[in-house]
Amino acid sequence: MKQVAVKIAGNEAEPLDIQIQPGQTAGEVLRQLGLSGYILSFPNSSQFFANEEPIYASVVDGDKLVATTPAQVGVS
């Protein structure tokens, strides 16, 4: 398992820590955190994980990810 931190875009709260397992999808991670309706990405990246995309192989232990609502994408 790997530990990652998920920061909610536009929220000053501390990032949410979560352990992910091989095969776990971005959508599963978001639902586990109670963030249905969000999309997941790396900070400062224009590439987002599809909800059905397994993310385990794309992250390393300790990575930070950002949860964003689709309406926030591209807002400056």
Gaussian input, Z-matrix of N, CA and C with variables (Angstrom, degrees):
# hf/3-21g

backbone

0 1
 N
 C     1     B1
 C     2     B2     1     A1
 N     3     B3     2     A2     1     D1
 C     4     B4     3     A3     2     D2
 C     5     B5     4     A4     3     D3
 N     6     B6     5     A5     4     D4
 C     7     B7     6     A6     5     D5
 C     8     B8     7     A7     6     D6
 N     9     B9     8     A8     7     D7
 C    10    B10     9     A9     8     D8
 C    11    B11    10    A10     9     D9
 N    12    B12    11    A11    10    D10
 C    13    B13    12    A12    11    D11
 C    14    B14    13    A13    12    D12
 N    15    B15    14    A14    13    D13
 C    16    B16    15    A15    14    D14
 C    17    B17    16    A16    15    D15
 N    18    B18    17    A17    16    D16
 C    19    B19    18    A18    17    D17
 C    20    B20    19    A19    18    D18
 N    21    B21    20    A20    19    D19
 C    22    B22    21    A21    20    D20
 C    23    B23    22    A22    21    D21
 N    24    B24    23    A23    22    D22
 C    25    B25    24    A24    23    D23
 C    26    B26    25    A25    24    D24
 N    27    B27    26    A26    25    D25
 C    28    B28    27    A27    26    D26
 C    29    B29    28    A28    27    D27
 N    30    B30    29    A29    28    D28
 C    31    B31    30    A30    29    D29
 C    32    B32    31    A31    30    D30
 N    33    B33    32    A32    31    D31
 C    34    B34    33    A33    32    D32
 C    35    B35    34    A34    33    D33
 N    36    B36    35    A35    34    D34
 C    37    B37    36    A36    35    D35
 C    38    B38    37    A37    36    D36
 N    39    B39    38    A38    37    D37
 C    40    B40    39    A39    38    D38
 C    41    B41    40    A40    39    D39
 N    42    B42    41    A41    40    D40
 C    43    B43    42    A42    41    D41
 C    44    B44    43    A43    42    D42
 N    45    B45    44    A44    43    D43
 C    46    B46    45    A45    44    D44
 C    47    B47    46    A46    45    D45
 N    48    B48    47    A47    46    D46
 C    49    B49    48    A48    47    D47
 C    50    B50    49    A49    48    D48
 N    51    B51    50    A50    49    D49
 C    52    B52    51    A51    50    D50
 C    53    B53    52    A52    51    D51
 N    54    B54    53    A53    52    D52
 C    55    B55    54    A54    53    D53
 C    56    B56    55    A55    54    D54
 N    57    B57    56    A56    55    D55
 C    58    B58    57    A57    56    D56
 C    59    B59    58    A58    57    D57
 N    60    B60    59    A59    58    D58
 C    61    B61    60    A60    59    D59
 C    62    B62    61    A61    60    D60
 N    63    B63    62    A62    61    D61
 C    64    B64    63    A63    62    D62
 C    65    B65    64    A64    63    D63
 N    66    B66    65    A65    64    D64
 C    67    B67    66    A66    65    D65
 C    68    B68    67    A67    66    D66
 N    69    B69    68    A68    67    D67
 C    70    B70    69    A69    68    D68
 C    71    B71    70    A70    69    D69
 N    72    B72    71    A71    70    D70
 C    73    B73    72    A72    71    D71
 C    74    B74    73    A73    72    D72
 N    75    B75    74    A74    73    D73
 C    76    B76    75    A75    74    D74
 C    77    B77    76    A76    75    D75
 N    78    B78    77    A77    76    D76
 C    79    B79    78    A78    77    D77
 C    80    B80    79    A79    78    D78
 N    81    B81    80    A80    79    D79
 C    82    B82    81    A81    80    D80
 C    83    B83    82    A82    81    D81
 N    84    B84    83    A83    82    D82
 C    85    B85    84    A84    83    D83
 C    86    B86    85    A85    84    D84
 N    87    B87    86    A86    85    D85
 C    88    B88    87    A87    86    D86
 C    89    B89    88    A88    87    D87
 N    90    B90    89    A89    88    D88
 C    91    B91    90    A90    89    D89
 C    92    B92    91    A91    90    D90
 N    93    B93    92    A92    91    D91
 C    94    B94    93    A93    92    D92
 C    95    B95    94    A94    93    D93
 N    96    B96    95    A95    94    D94
 C    97    B97    96    A96    95    D95
 C    98    B98    97    A97    96    D96
 N    99    B99    98    A98    97    D97
 C   100   B100    99    A99    98    D98
 C   101   B101   100   A100    99    D99
 N   102   B102   101   A101   100   D100
 C   103   B103   102   A102   101   D101
 C   104   B104   103   A103   102   D102
 N   105   B105   104   A104   103   D103
 C   106   B106   105   A105   104   D104
 C   107   B107   106   A106   105   D105
 N   108   B108   107   A107   106   D106
 C   109   B109   108   A108   107   D107
 C   110   B110   109   A109   108   D108
 N   111   B111   110   A110   109   D109
 C   112   B112   111   A111   110   D110
 C   113   B113   112   A112   111   D111
 N   114   B114   113   A113   112   D112
 C   115   B115   114   A114   113   D113
 C   116   B116   115   A115   114   D114
 N   117   B117   116   A116   115   D115
 C   118   B118   117   A117   116   D116
 C   119   B119   118   A118   117   D117
 N   120   B120   119   A119   118   D118
 C   121   B121   120   A120   119   D119
 C   122   B122   121   A121   120   D120
 N   123   B123   122   A122   121   D121
 C   124   B124   123   A123   122   D122
 C   125   B125   124   A124   123   D123
 N   126   B126   125   A125   124   D124
 C   127   B127   126   A126   125   D125
 C   128   B128   127   A127   126   D126
 N   129   B129   128   A128   127   D127
 C   130   B130   129   A129   128   D128
 C   131   B131   130   A130   129   D129
 N   132   B132   131   A131   130   D130
 C   133   B133   132   A132   131   D131
 C   134   B134   133   A133   132   D132
 N   135   B135   134   A134   133   D133
 C   136   B136   135   A135   134   D134
 C   137   B137   136   A136   135   D135
 N   138   B138   137   A137   136   D136
 C   139   B139   138   A138   137   D137
 C   140   B140   139   A139   138   D138
 N   141   B141   140   A140   139   D139
 C   142   B142   141   A141   140   D140
 C   143   B143   142   A142   141   D141
 N   144   B144   143   A143   142   D142
 C   145   B145   144   A144   143   D143
 C   146   B146   145   A145   144   D144
 N   147   B147   146   A146   145   D145
 C   148   B148   147   A147   146   D146
 C   149   B149   148   A148   147   D147
 N   150   B150   149   A149   148   D148
 C   151   B151   150   A150   149   D149
 C   152   B152   151   A151   150   D150
 N   153   B153   152   A152   151   D151
 C   154   B154   153   A153   152   D152
 C   155   B155   154   A154   153   D153
 N   156   B156   155   A155   154   D154
 C   157   B157   156   A156   155   D155
 C   158   B158   157   A157   156   D156
 N   159   B159   158   A158   157   D157
 C   160   B160   159   A159   158   D158
 C   161   B161   160   A160   159   D159
 N   162   B162   161   A161   160   D160
 C   163   B163   162   A162   161   D161
 C   164   B164   163   A163   162   D162
 N   165   B165   164   A164   163   D163
 C   166   B166   165   A165   164   D164
 C   167   B167   166   A166   165   D165
 N   168   B168   167   A167   166   D166
 C   169   B169   168   A168   167   D167
 C   170   B170   169   A169   168   D168
 N   171   B171   170   A170   169   D169
 C   172   B172   171   A171   170   D170
 C   173   B173   172   A172   171   D171
 N   174   B174   173   A173   172   D172
 C   175   B175   174   A174   173   D173
 C   176   B176   175   A175   174   D174
 N   177   B177   176   A176   175   D175
 C   178   B178   177   A177   176   D176
 C   179   B179   178   A178   177   D177
 N   180   B180   179   A179   178   D178
 C   181   B181   180   A180   179   D179
 C   182   B182   181   A181   180   D180
 N   183   B183   182   A182   181   D181
 C   184   B184   183   A183   182   D182
 C   185   B185   184   A184   183   D183
 N   186   B186   185   A185   184   D184
 C   187   B187   186   A186   185   D185
 C   188   B188   187   A187   186   D186
 N   189   B189   188   A188   187   D187
 C   190   B190   189   A189   188   D188
 C   191   B191   190   A190   189   D189
 N   192   B192   191   A191   190   D190
 C   193   B193   192   A192   191   D191
 C   194   B194   193   A193   192   D192
 N   195   B195   194   A194   193   D193
 C   196   B196   195   A195   194   D194
 C   197   B197   196   A196   195   D195
 N   198   B198   197   A197   196   D196
 C   199   B199   198   A198   197   D197
 C   200   B200   199   A199   198   D198
 N   201   B201   200   A200   199   D199
 C   202   B202   201   A201   200   D200
 C   203   B203   202   A202   201   D201
 N   204   B204   203   A203   202   D202
 C   205   B205   204   A204   203   D203
 C   206   B206   205   A205   204   D204
 N   207   B207   206   A206   205   D205
 C   208   B208   207   A207   206   D206
 C   209   B209   208   A208   207   D207
 N   210   B210   209   A209   208   D208
 C   211   B211   210   A210   209   D209
 C   212   B212   211   A211   210   D210
 N   213   B213   212   A212   211   D211
 C   214   B214   213   A213   212   D212
 C   215   B215   214   A214   213   D213
 N   216   B216   215   A215   214   D214
 C   217   B217   216   A216   215   D215
 C   218   B218   217   A217   216   D216
 N   219   B219   218   A218   217   D217
 C   220   B220   219   A219   218   D218
 C   221   B221   220   A220   219   D219
 N   222   B222   221   A221   220   D220
 C   223   B223   222   A222   221   D221
 C   224   B224   223   A223   222   D222
 N   225   B225   224   A224   223   D223
 C   226   B226   225   A225   224   D224
 C   227   B227   226   A226   225   D225

   B1=1.4475
   B2=1.5281
   B3=1.3380
   B4=1.4566
   B5=1.5240
   B6=1.3140
   B7=1.4591
   B8=1.5297
   B9=1.3393
   B10=1.4584
   B11=1.5198
   B12=1.3221
   B13=1.4639
   B14=1.5236
   B15=1.3243
   B16=1.4614
   B17=1.5293
   B18=1.3166
   B19=1.4631
   B20=1.5226
   B21=1.3290
   B22=1.4580
   B23=1.5252
   B24=1.3363
   B25=1.4700
   B26=1.5224
   B27=1.3450
   B28=1.4550
   B29=1.5128
   B30=1.3186
   B31=1.4567
   B32=1.5256
   B33=1.3103
   B34=1.4708
   B35=1.5275
   B36=1.3252
   B37=1.4632
   B38=1.5278
   B39=1.3039
   B40=1.4596
   B41=1.5256
   B42=1.3262
   B43=1.4730
   B44=1.5259
   B45=1.3120
   B46=1.4572
   B47=1.5231
   B48=1.3300
   B49=1.4591
   B50=1.5196
   B51=1.3182
   B52=1.4496
   B53=1.5200
   B54=1.3319
   B55=1.4582
   B56=1.5173
   B57=1.3219
   B58=1.4580
   B59=1.5220
   B60=1.3245
   B61=1.4520
   B62=1.5283
   B63=1.3230
   B64=1.4664
   B65=1.5325
   B66=1.3330
   B67=1.4528
   B68=1.5152
   B69=1.3395
   B70=1.4690
   B71=1.5301
   B72=1.3334
   B73=1.4662
   B74=1.5229
   B75=1.3231
   B76=1.4651
   B77=1.5268
   B78=1.3272
   B79=1.4595
   B80=1.5166
   B81=1.3279
   B82=1.4654
   B83=1.5257
   B84=1.3229
   B85=1.4689
   B86=1.5216
   B87=1.3226
   B88=1.4666
   B89=1.5302
   B90=1.3195
   B91=1.4759
   B92=1.5170
   B93=1.3352
   B94=1.4600
   B95=1.5331
   B96=1.3314
   B97=1.4663
   B98=1.5332
   B99=1.3237
   B100=1.4640
   B101=1.5180
   B102=1.3304
   B103=1.4624
   B104=1.5308
   B105=1.3090
   B106=1.4628
   B107=1.5245
   B108=1.3175
   B109=1.4610
   B110=1.5179
   B111=1.3366
   B112=1.4670
   B113=1.5229
   B114=1.3143
   B115=1.4566
   B116=1.5219
   B117=1.3092
   B118=1.4610
   B119=1.5212
   B120=1.3452
   B121=1.4649
   B122=1.5201
   B123=1.3322
   B124=1.4583
   B125=1.5234
   B126=1.3436
   B127=1.4673
   B128=1.5367
   B129=1.3041
   B130=1.4659
   B131=1.5207
   B132=1.3177
   B133=1.4638
   B134=1.5219
   B135=1.3059
   B136=1.4633
   B137=1.5286
   B138=1.3142
   B139=1.4638
   B140=1.5285
   B141=1.3245
   B142=1.4516
   B143=1.5134
   B144=1.3283
   B145=1.4521
   B146=1.5291
   B147=1.3308
   B148=1.4592
   B149=1.5294
   B150=1.3220
   B151=1.4675
   B152=1.5220
   B153=1.3290
   B154=1.4654
   B155=1.5292
   B156=1.3292
   B157=1.4673
   B158=1.5296
   B159=1.3387
   B160=1.4678
   B161=1.5306
   B162=1.3215
   B163=1.4698
   B164=1.5259
   B165=1.3110
   B166=1.4633
   B167=1.5266
   B168=1.3201
   B169=1.4712
   B170=1.5278
   B171=1.3311
   B172=1.4660
   B173=1.5208
   B174=1.3306
   B175=1.4639
   B176=1.5254
   B177=1.3230
   B178=1.4583
   B179=1.5215
   B180=1.3015
   B181=1.4555
   B182=1.5283
   B183=1.3271
   B184=1.4628
   B185=1.5187
   B186=1.3443
   B187=1.4716
   B188=1.5182
   B189=1.3222
   B190=1.4583
   B191=1.5249
   B192=1.3318
   B193=1.4525
   B194=1.5186
   B195=1.3312
   B196=1.4550
   B197=1.5214
   B198=1.3331
   B199=1.4619
   B200=1.5262
   B201=1.3243
   B202=1.4592
   B203=1.5183
   B204=1.3231
   B205=1.4593
   B206=1.5248
   B207=1.3317
   B208=1.4617
   B209=1.5250
   B210=1.3099
   B211=1.4693
   B212=1.5315
   B213=1.3427
   B214=1.4667
   B215=1.5171
   B216=1.3003
   B217=1.4611
   B218=1.5167
   B219=1.3181
   B220=1.4539
   B221=1.5142
   B222=1.3326
   B223=1.4609
   B224=1.5085
   B225=1.3312
   B226=1.4614
   B227=1.4936
   A1=109.34
   A2=114.78
   A3=121.37
   A4=108.95
   A5=115.99
   A6=122.93
   A7=108.39
   A8=117.10
   A9=121.66
   A10=108.53
   A11=115.90
   A12=122.17
   A13=107.65
   A14=115.99
   A15=121.21
   A16=108.71
   A17=115.40
   A18=122.67
   A19=108.39
   A20=116.64
   A21=120.74
   A22=107.70
   A23=116.16
   A24=121.33
   A25=110.02
   A26=115.44
   A27=121.18
   A28=114.49
   A29=117.36
   A30=121.99
   A31=108.35
   A32=116.71
   A33=121.13
   A34=113.02
   A35=117.12
   A36=120.60
   A37=110.73
   A38=115.04
   A39=121.47
   A40=109.58
   A41=117.47
   A42=119.97
   A43=111.04
   A44=115.72
   A45=122.65
   A46=108.31
   A47=117.03
   A48=121.25
   A49=109.58
   A50=116.20
   A51=121.46
   A52=109.40
   A53=115.90
   A54=121.11
   A55=107.14
   A56=115.97
   A57=120.12
   A58=109.77
   A59=114.55
   A60=122.07
   A61=109.95
   A62=116.93
   A63=119.10
   A64=110.17
   A65=115.62
   A66=121.45
   A67=114.89
   A68=117.28
   A69=120.04
   A70=109.61
   A71=115.86
   A72=120.36
   A73=111.50
   A74=114.92
   A75=120.82
   A76=110.01
   A77=117.12
   A78=120.81
   A79=112.75
   A80=117.26
   A81=120.95
   A82=111.03
   A83=116.70
   A84=120.98
   A85=109.66
   A86=116.40
   A87=120.42
   A88=111.39
   A89=118.09
   A90=120.66
   A91=110.80
   A92=117.13
   A93=121.21
   A94=110.89
   A95=116.72
   A96=121.92
   A97=112.31
   A98=117.17
   A99=120.47
   A100=112.42
   A101=116.93
   A102=121.65
   A103=111.83
   A104=117.01
   A105=120.16
   A106=108.39
   A107=116.66
   A108=121.14
   A109=113.52
   A110=117.15
   A111=122.11
   A112=108.88
   A113=116.31
   A114=122.40
   A115=107.87
   A116=116.67
   A117=122.83
   A118=110.80
   A119=115.98
   A120=120.96
   A121=109.29
   A122=114.27
   A123=119.45
   A124=107.97
   A125=118.84
   A126=120.45
   A127=111.12
   A128=116.53
   A129=123.50
   A130=113.61
   A131=116.51
   A132=121.04
   A133=109.30
   A134=116.18
   A135=120.15
   A136=110.72
   A137=117.38
   A138=122.71
   A139=109.13
   A140=116.27
   A141=121.31
   A142=110.26
   A143=115.92
   A144=121.21
   A145=108.46
   A146=117.19
   A147=120.67
   A148=107.50
   A149=117.62
   A150=120.62
   A151=112.68
   A152=117.35
   A153=120.26
   A154=112.73
   A155=117.33
   A156=121.67
   A157=111.60
   A158=117.72
   A159=119.92
   A160=109.25
   A161=116.89
   A162=119.56
   A163=113.80
   A164=118.34
   A165=121.58
   A166=112.52
   A167=117.44
   A168=121.22
   A169=112.04
   A170=117.98
   A171=121.73
   A172=113.59
   A173=116.95
   A174=120.04
   A175=110.15
   A176=114.93
   A177=120.92
   A178=107.62
   A179=115.44
   A180=120.90
   A181=109.53
   A182=116.88
   A183=121.92
   A184=114.42
   A185=117.78
   A186=120.07
   A187=111.72
   A188=114.48
   A189=121.99
   A190=107.80
   A191=115.87
   A192=122.87
   A193=108.81
   A194=116.65
   A195=121.96
   A196=108.98
   A197=115.70
   A198=121.91
   A199=107.71
   A200=115.91
   A201=122.50
   A202=109.10
   A203=116.81
   A204=118.33
   A205=107.51
   A206=117.80
   A207=119.48
   A208=113.09
   A209=118.41
   A210=121.03
   A211=111.25
   A212=118.24
   A213=121.37
   A214=111.88
   A215=118.23
   A216=121.81
   A217=108.77
   A218=116.64
   A219=121.65
   A220=114.49
   A221=118.17
   A222=120.59
   A223=108.38
   A224=117.28
   A225=119.22
   A226=111.56
   D1=155.33
   D2=177.70
   D3=-124.49
   D4=145.18
   D5=177.07
   D6=-99.87
   D7=127.11
   D8=175.00
   D9=-130.46
   D10=160.20
   D11=177.53
   D12=-114.29
   D13=134.41
   D14=-179.75
   D15=-115.80
   D16=116.70
   D17=177.61
   D18=-94.91
   D19=132.93
   D20=177.14
   D21=-86.96
   D22=120.21
   D23=-178.55
   D24=-58.60
   D25=135.44
   D26=178.00
   D27=78.52
   D28=7.25
   D29=-178.63
   D30=-118.98
   D31=131.96
   D32=-177.76
   D33=-82.15
   D34=-4.22
   D35=-178.92
   D36=-64.92
   D37=159.27
   D38=176.81
   D39=-63.33
   D40=150.18
   D41=176.10
   D42=-59.64
   D43=152.53
   D44=178.40
   D45=-92.97
   D46=126.17
   D47=179.28
   D48=-88.98
   D49=139.59
   D50=179.86
   D51=-147.71
   D52=145.16
   D53=173.55
   D54=-98.28
   D55=132.73
   D56=178.48
   D57=-114.63
   D58=153.52
   D59=-177.61
   D60=-115.83
   D61=159.03
   D62=175.83
   D63=-54.67
   D64=137.18
   D65=178.67
   D66=86.76
   D67=-11.08
   D68=-178.80
   D69=-69.57
   D70=134.32
   D71=-177.47
   D72=-92.48
   D73=163.88
   D74=176.78
   D75=-58.70
   D76=-42.32
   D77=178.99
   D78=-61.86
   D79=-39.40
   D80=177.85
   D81=-64.71
   D82=-41.41
   D83=178.04
   D84=-61.10
   D85=-47.78
   D86=-178.60
   D87=-63.51
   D88=-42.31
   D89=178.34
   D90=-64.40
   D91=-39.82
   D92=179.30
   D93=-61.55
   D94=-32.37
   D95=179.06
   D96=-88.27
   D97=0.03
   D98=-178.55
   D99=75.32
   D100=28.41
   D101=-175.50
   D102=-115.45
   D103=41.57
   D104=176.37
   D105=-60.18
   D106=141.46
   D107=-177.56
   D108=92.35
   D109=-3.41
   D110=177.21
   D111=-99.76
   D112=165.14
   D113=171.00
   D114=-123.35
   D115=156.47
   D116=-171.21
   D117=-116.13
   D118=139.25
   D119=177.95
   D120=-152.68
   D121=173.10
   D122=168.99
   D123=-82.01
   D124=152.11
   D125=177.52
   D126=-56.76
   D127=143.24
   D128=176.89
   D129=58.02
   D130=30.26
   D131=179.16
   D132=-118.42
   D133=141.18
   D134=176.67
   D135=-92.16
   D136=-0.17
   D137=178.55
   D138=-97.04
   D139=127.15
   D140=-179.97
   D141=-113.12
   D142=151.70
   D143=175.03
   D144=-79.10
   D145=133.72
   D146=171.19
   D147=-68.88
   D148=147.86
   D149=-178.02
   D150=-56.13
   D151=-33.28
   D152=-178.33
   D153=-90.27
   D154=5.03
   D155=-177.11
   D156=-84.30
   D157=124.06
   D158=173.30
   D159=-64.59
   D160=134.64
   D161=-175.21
   D162=-111.01
   D163=-9.60
   D164=-173.96
   D165=-53.34
   D166=-47.95
   D167=-177.02
   D168=-71.03
   D169=-17.36
   D170=-176.74
   D171=-89.52
   D172=-10.90
   D173=-177.58
   D174=-119.74
   D175=158.01
   D176=172.03
   D177=-114.25
   D178=158.11
   D179=179.91
   D180=-55.09
   D181=127.39
   D182=179.04
   D183=95.55
   D184=-3.87
   D185=178.55
   D186=-59.22
   D187=154.89
   D188=173.97
   D189=-112.67
   D190=133.65
   D191=178.07
   D192=-121.82
   D193=163.96
   D194=179.38
   D195=-122.21
   D196=132.85
   D197=173.74
   D198=-101.33
   D199=125.38
   D200=-175.69
   D201=-131.54
   D202=143.97
   D203=172.63
   D204=-79.92
   D205=149.25
   D206=-179.63
   D207=-55.60
   D208=-30.66
   D209=-179.77
   D210=-69.40
   D211=-22.98
   D212=-178.90
   D213=-84.32
   D214=-17.60
   D215=-176.53
   D216=-63.03
   D217=127.04
   D218=178.22
   D219=84.69
   D220=-2.52
   D221=177.73
   D222=-80.40
   D223=131.62
   D224=-179.56
   D225=-109.82

